[in-house]
Amino acid sequence: MLPPAIALFTAILKQRGHVVGLFDSTDYPNPEDDHFNSDKEKEANLNVRPFDDTLLKVSFIDRDVFDAFEECVQEFQPDLMAMSCTEDMFPIGIRLLERTGHLHIPTLIGGVFPTFAPDLVLSHPEIDMVCIGEGEHVLAELCDRIQRREPYDNIPGLWIKKDGKIRRNPVGPVVDINKNPLLDLSLFHEGRMYRPMQGKVWRMFPLETHRGCPYTCTYCNSPSQQEMYKKETGSNFFRKKSFEKIREEIIHLRDNSRAEAFYFWADTFFAYSDKEFDEFVDMYSEFNIPFWCQTRPETVTYDRVKNLDDVGMFRMAIGIEHGNDEFRKRVLKRNVSNETIITNLKIVNKAKVPFSVNNILGLPYETRELTFDTIELNRHIQADGSNAY
């Protein structure tokens, strides 16, 4: 799935008159294994249905990713290089930046991983700055000041390394997500517009409906973001996008990007009141474009699942995470019983909506016996697919 943050930052920077380019390493062979394809690997392991990946391959570039990156940077001559990453992508990001270190271009890294491990990230000589928290205001202000040749070492949410020392600025205020511009997908190649799901390749786009989450699961980044923003700014990180804004984005992606399906970007899509839920269904009934979403077992009701099914929901993902009641409550802070999980997921079966379940294996404090509790719980669930992370 193409990353919505990149498309959002592109739109913001273009609005301010900046010239933006993108190097997408997804288009290139994996440097560790030229034949590795994560989607096809899942198919081979029977994790997903077989699918035709022709559309995904239309943008593939068969050359060394590091050579291509260095050439791209040399041609573009940027005043700033910004990289968004998760911790599993961080090592390859560093290896890319090693190739352009001799050009001495300022580098900024952002995302959940840099936000919560900024000192580790800044310990790498290839990184000059880290964005702590949300990036909309930070990146825009940084680029504005670079263009005006003004100092930028006091921008809220920016940590800067200079002369062996780190300037740690406090986090800025939360972003009003309803004032963000529409996503700019123009920098992404055609193949990135597609995603395999349920044995079919869809022209599918991410659409943010919530930011953050009201729950406090210990393995998730959202509670840490909530705590950080509450402590440093006194604000609530969990926000719901207005239905008027969501409708505007749906129309934009439908009319300008030929959207065939949506991937609702929310930790817990069902984190709506009953009134809000009804409002969403009424709004979305105008479109009936297929969509995917994810939620928690205890939020499931027959009416909610059926009403979403009626307006286009073709698949769900539901987080179980662990199969032992006491372990799940004590270690993961998920206070829901196995009985409730089994009962509520039968509701989804009754509504005839396909769903997958998410599990985590190898958690801290987990024993072999506890792992088999997770396996046993999954045996009582008639899911269309099961993920084990």
N, C-alpha and C positions, 0 to 999 in steps of 0.2 A: 504494500500500500504506500502510495506517495505520502511524504510527511506534510501535514497541513501547516505546521509552523513555518516551513521554508516558503510555502506559497503565500502565507500571511505576511511574513517579513518582506518578501519581494514586493508585494502590493504597497506596504507602508513606505518602503524606501523609494519606490518609483513615484509615489505621491509627492515626496519631498524633493524630487528632481535628481535623485542619485541613479547612476548607471550600475546595473546589477547583472552578474553572470553566475552560472551554476555549473559546478563539476559534479556529476552524479556517478559515483563509483559502481552503482548497481548495474550500469550498462556494460561493465567490463567483466572478463572472466575472473573468478576468484584466484588471487595470486598464490594461494596455497595448493589449489587443485583446479586445473583448467576445465575439468569436466564436472565440477560440483555445481548442482542446481538445487537449492533448498526445497523448492516446491516439488520438483520431480523426486527428490530424496524422500519426501513425505509420502509420495505416491508409491514408491518402491517398498516402503515400510508399512504400507496399508493404513497410513494415518489419514489419507484423503482419497477421494474417488479419482480414478484416472481422468485426465483432461488433456485437451489439445493446447499446447503452449505456443502455438504459432504467433498469436498476437502479442504475447509477452516478449517474444524474441525480435520483434521488428526493429527495436532500437539497440540491440546488442552490437558491441564494437569489439571485434576480435583483435585486440592488441594489448600490450602490457599496460596495466592501469597506472603504474608509477610514471612511465614515460609520458603517457597521455596527460596526466595531471600536471607535470612540470611544463609540458608544452602549452597547455591551457593557460597556466599562470603567466608564463613568459609572454604570450600573445595578449592577454587581457590587461596586464600591468596594474593590478588592483592596489588601492591605497589601504585596504583592509581585507583580510581573509577571515571569514567566520565559519565555524564548523559546529554543527549540532550533533550530539552523539549520546548513545547509551553506553554502559560500561563494556558491553561485548564488542561494540564498534570502535571503542577508544584506541586500542592498539593499532588497528589498520589506519586510523586517522593520523596517529603520530607518525607512522611509517610514510604516509603521504607527505606530511609536512616536513619530514626530514629531507625530502628531495628539493624543497624550495627554501630551506633555511638560509642558504647563501645569498638570497635576494633581500633578506632583512625586511620583509613585509610584516607589519603588525598583525598578530593573530589573536582572535577571540574565539573562545569555546563556550558553548551553552548547552542546556538540557538538564535533565534530572540528575545524571551522574556528576557533572561538574558542580551543580548546585550543592550537593551534599558531600563532595570530596574535593573541594577547591584547592586545598593545599597540595594534595596528591597530584592533581592535574597541573598546577603551576610549578611543580618540581621538575617538570619536563622542559628542557630549554627551548623547545619548539613553540611553547605557549606563552603569550605575553599577558593575556587578560582572560578573566572568567566572568560570565554573566551569572549572577546569583538570583534564582527565581525567574519570573516572567521576563521575556526579552523584548516585548514591543517597544517600551519606552527607552530601554537601555540601548538597543541597537540604533534606533532612530536618532537619539541624542548624540551618540558616539559618532555616527557618520556625519551629522550636521557640524559637529565641532571639528572633525578632521578636515572637512571641506573648507571651513572658515579659518583653519589653522589656529584654533583656540585650544587651550589646555583642556583635557578631559579626565583628569585624575580624581575628580570629585563627583562623578556621576553616580547617583544612587543605584545600587545593584551591581556595581562594577568593581571587581578586584583587579588590581594592576600590579604587575611585577616590574620593578625598575631598580637598577643598581643593586641587585641582590636583596631588596626589601619588597614587601608586599603592602600596598595600600588597600585596606579593607573597608570599603564604603558600605553603609547600612543598606538594607533592602528598601526599594522604593514602594510606593503604594500599589495596591492591586489594580489591574487593568479593568476598565469598563468594557467587557467583551462585546457589548451591544454597539459600541462605537468603532469597532475594528472594521477595516475595509473588506470587501469581498476578496476571496482568494484569487491570486494571479498564478495560473498554471502554465503560463506561456514558456517558461524556461525548461519545463520537463519534456522529455522526449515521448513520442507516441506510446511506446511500450509500457510506460509507467502509469498509463491511464487504466490499465487492465489488472484484474485480480481474479485468480481462480477460487471458486467456492461452490461446493455441492456438485462437483463434476462439470461445472460450466465456467467459462471465462467471461466475466462481466466488465463492462466499462463502468467502473465503480469508483466513487469518490468519498473521501472522509468528510463528515459534516459534524462539527462540534456542537453539542447541545448542552453539555454541562462542563464546568471546569472544576476539578477537585472532586471530593466525595464526602458525604456526611458520616461515613463509617470510619473505624479506626483500626483496620487490620494491620498487624505488625509487619507483614512482609511487603506492604505497599508504600509507595512514595507519598501518596496524597495526605495521610495523617501528618507526616513530617512537614509538608508544605503548609498545612493548616496551622501547625504549631509555630512554625517559623514566622509566618505573616501575623499571627495573633500576637506573638511576643514582640516583634520588632515594629509593627505598624498598627496593631490594635484592630486589624480588619479580618474579615472572614474570607478565606481562600475559596471556599465552595460557592460557586455561582451557577445560576441557570440562565441560559441565553433566552431572550424574549422570543415568543412564537412569531412575532412580526419579523424579527431579524432572521430566524430560521427559515421562514417562508421566502424572504428575499434571497437567501443563499441557495435555496432549492431551485428557484426560478433561474437564478444566474447559472448554476451548474447544468440545469436541464437545457437551457436555451443556448448557452455558449460553449458547453463542453460535451453535449449529447449524452448526459448521464443516463445509464441504464439501471443503476442501483446506487444505494447509499450505504455507507458504513457509519452508523451513528457513533460518534466519538464521545463516549461517556463511560466513566468507571462503572456507574450503576444507572442505567437508563431509566429504570423504574423509580428513581428518587424524585418523584413528583407526587404532590397531593392528588386526591381524587379529582378535585376541580381542575387542576393543571393538566392532569392526564386526559380528561374529557376535552379540554381545550385543544390539546395537541392532536387528538384523534380527529376532531372537527376540522382543524387546519389542514392536516395531512390528507384528508379524504378528497381534497381538491386534486391531488396528484396521483395517488395510488402507484407510485414508483416503488419497486421492490426494495426492501431495506433489511439490514442486519443490525442487531443490537445485543447488548449483554446486560445481565442483572444478577441478583442474588436469589437463592431459593425462597427465602422468607418473604420476598416482595411479590411473589407470583400469586395471581388470582385468575380464575377462569375468565372473568369478564375482561380483565386487562389483556390477557393473551389473545382472546378471541377478537376483541375490538381492534387490536393492532393487526391481527391476521386479516381482518376485513379490509384494512386500508393499505396492505402491501407487505407486511412483515413476512419474509420467506424463511428466516432462520434466526435462531438465538444462540448465545453462548451463556452458560450459567456456571458460576464459580462454586465448586464444592470444597476444593483445596485439600481437605483431609477427612478421613473416615472414622476418627475416634472422637466422640462427643467431648470428652474431658480435655483431651489434648488440643482440639480445635478451639475450645473456649479459653483455656489457660494460656496457651502459647501463641495462638493466632488472633485472639480476641474476637472470635466469631461465635456469638452466642446463639446458636441454632442447633436443634437436635437432629439426629439422623432420621428420626421419624418424620419430622417436618420436611426435611429434604426429599425423602422418598415420596411422601404424600403429595407435596407441591409439584414435583416433577411429573407425577402421574397426571396432574392437571394439564400440563403442556402436551402430554401424549393424547389426552382426551380432546384437546383443541386441534390436534393433528398438525402441529407446527414442529418441524425438525429442529433439534437442538443438539449442541455438543456440551460436554462438561469439562471443566478445567480442574486439574489436580496438581499438587506440588509434592514431589518425592525428594527425600534426602534433606528434610528440614533440620535445623538445629534441635538437638535433644531427641530426634526420632530414632526409634529402634526398628529392627526387622519386624517385630510383632506389630508395631504401630503402622508400618508400611502395609502390611497385609490387611489391617483394618480398612485402609483406603481402598484396596483391591476388593475387599468384601462388600463395601458400600456400593461400589460401582456395579457389582453384580446384580444389585436390586434396582438399578435404574435403566430404563429402556431408552438410552440416548442414541442419537444418530451417529455420534462420534465421541471419543474420549481423548482428551489431551493429558499428557503427563509431563510436567516440566521439572 
